[in-house]
Amino acid sequence: MINKELKSYLMLWSTQALSALGSGMTSYALVLWLYLRNGSALGTALLSVCSYAPYVVMSIFAGALSDRWNKKRCMLICDLIAAFCTIVVFILLKTESLAAWHLYGLNALNGLMNTIQQPASEVAATLLIPKGYYQKTSGLRSFSQSLNQILTPILATALFSFAGMDAVIAFDLITFVIAFLTLLLFIRIPECEGDKRPAEKLLVSAKRGLVWLGQNPLISNLILFLACINLVASVYNAALPAMLLSKPKGGETVLGAVNTCVGLATLAGSVLVTFLPAPRNRVKVICLALLFSMSSENFLLAFGKTPFLWSVGAILGWLSIPVMNANMDVIFRNTIPVDMQGRVYACRNTLQFFTIPIGFLLGGLLVDKVFEPLMVDRPADSLLVFLFGETKGSGAAMLFFLIGIVGVLVCLIFSFILRKYRWSENNHS
């Protein structure tokens, strides 16, 4: 029964997840390519800054457009442009012309396409999923994301080592074709009210999403909570390659191993959440899941000196994230009206994700300009050297310690703010 009810969604989910694997492999290989050439945490962090900047700036307007436009057509066009960007990278590589600024520009274009596609995809999922399966399908999305997290460094490294960047890009384009043709030929996305209503002015339509958020304090507080967490997480993402590629016991293989552990942890969490019963209070589960994550991984990365401890930290930090995501997803999909979801999700994207490019930029600057120079000047017998090491990468380790403290404080503050809210399927308050 579940297969019949979810047939269209399962086809969409599986092929889009395969395409995401191909895109992730290309992105992973290009991050390594850039860092190994310039050795700068800021340089690689700017890749993500360029991806997220248009996503943040344009999301409110993109959501208004996605509520107005045909969801399927919107997704297909955005996928085509993303594939075009990959082909441009391939041509630049073959002509030995690829430079960092090319990647920044292409990432910005990809980010703009994600800005338009993401709210349309969210609404399409809501239209394809029966209401009783929201938690299970959220677990499936986390499952595919975590599986990709495991496979991306393994497959990208293997293909890159044995067949070069050409093979990585070829795999990316093959998975794109599969996902594109499946969506084009085999999936029908139902219309919603927004597809039939007369077009509003763009600013008026975007404003409605913001007004709705202002009238729903639970959703707006959860978005603000995640915005603060995303700031900490993006500093983490900017610092992680700089530390693991620079530490004496680190390197490309270790970075891949830690990323694989992240994938294994989220995979386990995804399977777990798929079978868990609905909790009595989803808001409390969200707060506890994030507190566990923030209070474990960052400190093990900061003080750990071996790949084993870094890997344990990755597992502890990411195990509870699918649980948080699933409960957040259920609250959002049940609370936001379907014909408003594109605008509200887009407003969420701007408000929740605007801290990500800030965090990447801040993380890169702090590693390159503050903490690494600070640790270089420390005497060998100082406490900081004892705690974080004395080689390149010790500054990034010190930064992990600080963001661990900030992350725990953020979770405690928002747990206090959100304590009055109790959300379950039978009790919304």
Residue pairs with C-beta under 8 A, 6 or more apart in sequence:
2 133
3 10
5 130
5 133
6 128
6 129
6 130
6 133
6 137
8 128
8 187
8 188
8 189
9 125
9 128
9 129
9 137
10 140
11 182
11 186
11 187
12 124
12 125
12 128
12 182
12 183
12 187
13 137
13 140
13 141
13 144
14 144
15 178
15 179
15 182
15 183
16 121
16 179
16 183
17 144
17 145
17 147
17 148
18 175
18 178
18 179
19 79
19 175
19 176
19 178
19 179
19 180
20 144
20 145
20 148
21 148
21 151
21 152
21 155
21 175
22 171
22 172
22 173
22 174
22 175
22 176
23 82
23 86
23 172
23 175
23 176
24 148
24 152
24 156
25 152
25 155
25 156
25 159
25 168
25 171
25 172
26 86
26 89
26 156
26 168
26 169
26 172
27 47
28 152
28 153
28 156
29 156
29 160
29 165
29 168
30 47
30 89
30 103
31 44
31 47
31 241
32 160
32 252
33 165
34 43
34 44
34 47
34 100
34 103
35 41
35 43
35 44
35 241
35 242
35 245
38 100
40 364
40 368
41 238
41 239
41 241
41 242
41 363
41 364
41 367
41 368
41 396
42 361
42 364
42 365
42 367
42 368
42 369
43 100
43 364
44 238
44 241
44 242
44 364
45 238
45 360
45 361
45 363
45 364
46 100
46 104
46 360
46 361
46 364
47 103
47 104
47 107
48 107
48 234
48 237
48 238
48 356
48 357
48 360
49 357
49 360
49 361
50 103
50 104
50 105
50 107
50 108
50 111
51 107
51 108
51 110
51 111
51 114
52 111
52 353
52 356
52 357
52 360
53 108
53 111
53 357
54 108
54 111
54 112
54 115
55 111
55 112
55 114
55 115
55 118
55 349
55 353
56 349
56 350
56 353
56 354
56 356
56 357
57 350
58 112
58 115
58 116
59 115
59 118
59 119
59 346
59 347
59 349
59 350
59 353
60 206
60 209
60 210
60 343
60 346
60 347
60 350
61 202
61 206
61 346
62 115
62 116
62 119
62 346
63 119
63 206
63 209
63 342
63 343
63 344
63 345
63 346
63 347
63 349
64 200
64 202
64 205
64 206
64 208
64 209
64 342
64 343
64 346
65 116
65 202
66 74
66 116
66 119
66 120
66 123
66 342
66 346
67 119
67 123
67 194
67 205
67 339
67 340
67 341
67 342
67 343
68 194
68 195
68 199
68 200
68 205
69 120
69 195
70 195
71 120
71 121
71 123
71 124
71 127
71 189
71 195
72 124
72 183
72 187
72 188
72 189
74 116
74 117
74 120
75 117
75 120
75 121
75 124
75 183
76 180
76 183
76 184
78 113
78 114
78 116
78 117
78 120
79 117
79 176
79 179
79 180
79 183
80 180
81 109
81 113
82 110
82 113
82 176
83 173
83 176
83 180
85 106
85 109
85 110
86 169
86 172
86 173
86 176
87 173
88 102
88 106
89 98
89 102
89 103
89 106
89 169
90 165
90 166
90 169
92 98
92 99
92 102
93 165
93 166
93 169
94 166
115 346
115 349
118 345
118 346
118 349
119 341
119 342
119 343
119 345
119 346
119 349
120 342
122 341
122 342
122 345
123 192
123 338
123 341
123 342
123 345
124 189
125 137
126 333
126 338
126 341
127 189
127 190
127 192
127 338
128 189
128 190
129 137
131 334
134 329
134 330
134 333
134 334
135 273
135 274
135 276
135 278
135 326
135 327
135 329
135 330
136 274
138 273
138 322
138 325
138 326
138 329
138 330
139 270
139 271
139 273
139 274
139 322
139 326
140 270
140 274
141 325
141 329
142 266
142 269
142 270
142 273
142 321
142 322
142 325
142 326
143 267
143 270
143 271
143 274
143 322
145 266
145 270
146 262
146 263
146 264
146 265
146 266
146 267
146 268
146 269
146 270
146 318
146 322
147 263
147 267
148 263
149 259
149 260
149 262
149 263
149 266
149 267
150 260
150 263
150 264
150 267
151 263
152 259
152 263
153 255
153 256
153 257
153 259
153 260
154 256
154 260
155 171
156 168
157 252
157 253
157 256
159 167
159 168
159 171
160 167
160 168
192 338
192 339
193 338
193 339
194 339
194 340
194 342
197 339
200 208
205 343
206 343
206 346
206 347
208 340
208 343
209 340
209 343
209 344
209 346
209 347
210 347
212 336
212 340
212 343
212 344
213 219
213 220
213 223
213 344
213 347
213 348
213 351
214 220
216 335
218 283
218 331
218 335
218 418
218 421
218 423
219 331
219 332
219 335
219 336
219 344
219 348
220 351
221 414
221 417
221 418
221 421
222 283
222 286
222 328
222 331
222 418
223 348
223 351
223 352
224 351
224 414
225 286
225 290
225 410
225 414
225 417
225 418
226 328
226 352
227 351
227 352
227 353
227 354
227 355
228 355
228 410
228 414
229 290
229 294
229 407
229 410
229 411
230 352
230 353
230 355
230 356
230 359
231 355
231 356
231 358
231 359
231 362
232 294
232 359
232 403
232 406
232 407
232 410
233 356
233 359
234 355
234 356
234 357
234 358
234 359
234 360
234 363
235 359
235 360
235 362
235 363
235 366
235 399
235 403
236 298
236 363
236 400
236 403
237 359
237 360
237 363
238 359
238 360
238 361
238 362
238 363
238 364
238 367
239 363
239 366
239 367
239 396
239 399
239 400
239 403
240 255
240 258
240 301
240 396
241 255
242 364
242 367
242 368
242 393
242 396
243 250
243 301
243 393
243 396
243 397
243 400
244 250
244 251
244 254
244 255
244 258
244 310
244 393
245 251
245 252
245 255
245 393
246 391
246 392
246 393
246 396
247 254
247 305
247 389
247 391
247 392
247 393
247 397
248 391
249 305
249 306
249 307
250 307
250 393
254 307
254 310
257 307
257 311
258 307
258 310
258 311
258 314
259 314
261 311
261 312
261 314
261 315
262 314
262 315
262 317
262 318
264 315
265 314
265 315
265 316
265 317
265 318
265 319
265 321
266 318
266 319
266 321
266 322
268 319
269 318
269 319
269 320
269 321
269 322
269 323
270 322
272 322
272 323
273 322
273 323
273 326
276 323
278 330
278 424
278 425
279 285
279 327
279 424
280 422
280 424
281 422
281 423
281 424
282 327
282 328
282 330
282 331
282 423
282 424
283 327
283 331
283 418
283 421
283 422
283 423
284 422
285 323
285 324
285 327
286 324
286 327
286 328
287 411
287 414
287 415
287 418
288 320
289 320
289 321
289 323
289 324
289 327
290 320
290 324
290 411
291 408
291 411
291 412
291 415
292 316
292 319
292 320
293 316
293 317
293 318
293 319
293 320
293 321
293 324
293 407
294 317
294 404
294 407
294 408
294 410
294 411
295 404
295 407
295 408
295 411
296 313
296 316
296 317
297 313
297 314
297 316
297 317
297 318
297 404
298 313
298 317
298 400
298 401
298 403
298 404
298 407
299 313
299 400
299 401
299 404
300 309
300 310
300 312
300 313
300 316
301 310
301 313
301 397
301 400
302 387
302 388
302 397
302 398
302 400
302 401
302 404
303 309
303 387
303 388
303 397
303 401
304 310
304 312
304 313
305 389
330 425
331 423
332 345
332 348
333 341
334 425
335 428
336 344
336 345
363 399
366 399
367 395
367 396
367 399
370 395
371 395
371 396
371 398
371 399
372 392
372 394
372 395
372 396
373 395
374 384
374 395
374 398
375 384
375 385
375 388
375 389
375 390
375 394
375 395
375 398
376 395
378 384
378 385
378 390
379 385
380 390
384 394
384 398
385 394
387 398
387 401
388 394
388 395
388 397
388 398
388 401
389 397
421 429
422 429
423 429
